[in-house]
Amino acid sequence: MERAQLDKIIEEFDELFKKEDYKKVLNSCKELIKNNPKEADLFYYMARAENSLQDKKSALEHFTQTIKLNEEYQLAYNARGLLLSKNKQFKEAISDFDKAIKLNERDFTAWNNRGLAKSELQDYQGAMQDYSKAIEIFPKWCVAFNNRGYVAYKLKNYALAINDFTRSIELNPKDSYVYYYRGLVKNHLGDYFGAIADYNKSIQLDPNQAPTYNNRGRLKVEVKDLDGAIADYSKAIAIKPKWAVAYNNRAKVYSMKGDKKSALADFNKALEYTPNDIASLSNRAYLLYSMGEYRASIADCDKLLKLQPSYGLAYCVRGLSRQGLGQYRIAISDLRNASKLSPNDFKLKESIMLLEGMLEAQKDEKSTKDSLFGNISNIFKF
């Protein structure tokens, strides 16, 4: 096929891609390849169309065929690298991006894509360097600022993360996710009201993201707006009805407000969806103890210790519940196990001494229980 004829066909394909008519591109490529089986461009456009039509396996095969026909086909290396990344073959993807960059050092997308693959492998420093190179080549590309901001956040370079997310917002103020991530950073910096403002903007741009409501709910707890937190967790649950995290978080706020019945219902719901979740089990175990449901609390603690045998909180709460049932000797054993796991907690040691004294002197159960609870509740963050 003459180059001029092929160039004209490629122009037509580009127009079809703009119209998202991928099937027409695919069918045209198949027909043309019958008489032009060594034309790399045709395999490349066929692979692109297959990729757009979610036929990833065929796309990967035909990007590879493109490279076999032309080992210097830079765009094919970049495109295949993206497919390999989606398949979680990050090392292989990085190899393709290396080749793409070698063939065209000014391709900022290849630098960015390699940064994404490195980030997935937790090579955040390497990803940082690649994103910085992409920004150097194209300083007005919000995507690279957003991605560099994320790895800066992972590296706890919060000042750079804030700057990068802010620059990304300046370049594209309509991206809800950038406000979300800048809110995360502000949260880590203790700027709760600033973080809430970013989550507000994120929700304004995209009101259907459950994690944003969940995170804003957590911050409202920090600023003592418990009713606002419950409203946010409820919204997260409405969007994502089987999300155990939101049920667990809302339950904790209900508990803080003294609404133990609602708290228990939410912990039950969280465990319905994630029956082995340590946080929900431990929270429910403690709530059941505080409600005087000692046997149910012990059952949760037993399950916790099967899942995580060295979980000090489970020994502690089980000990309290056994004390509530008058099972003083095995309660002491549980608290001693908790003390072994937290040897520097003198309040726990003091509580054990109180319970031992109770066993010996047969003091009034309620007064000892109250004293014991007062000491142990300060040891762990329930």
Helices and strands as residue ranges (DSSP letters): H 3-18, H 22-35, H 40-52, H 56-69, H 74-86, H 90-103, H 108-120, H 124-137, H 142-154, H 158-171, H 176-188, H 192-205, H 210-222, H 226-239, H 244-256, H 260-273, H 278-290, H 294-307, H 312-324, H 328-341, H 346-361, H 365-376
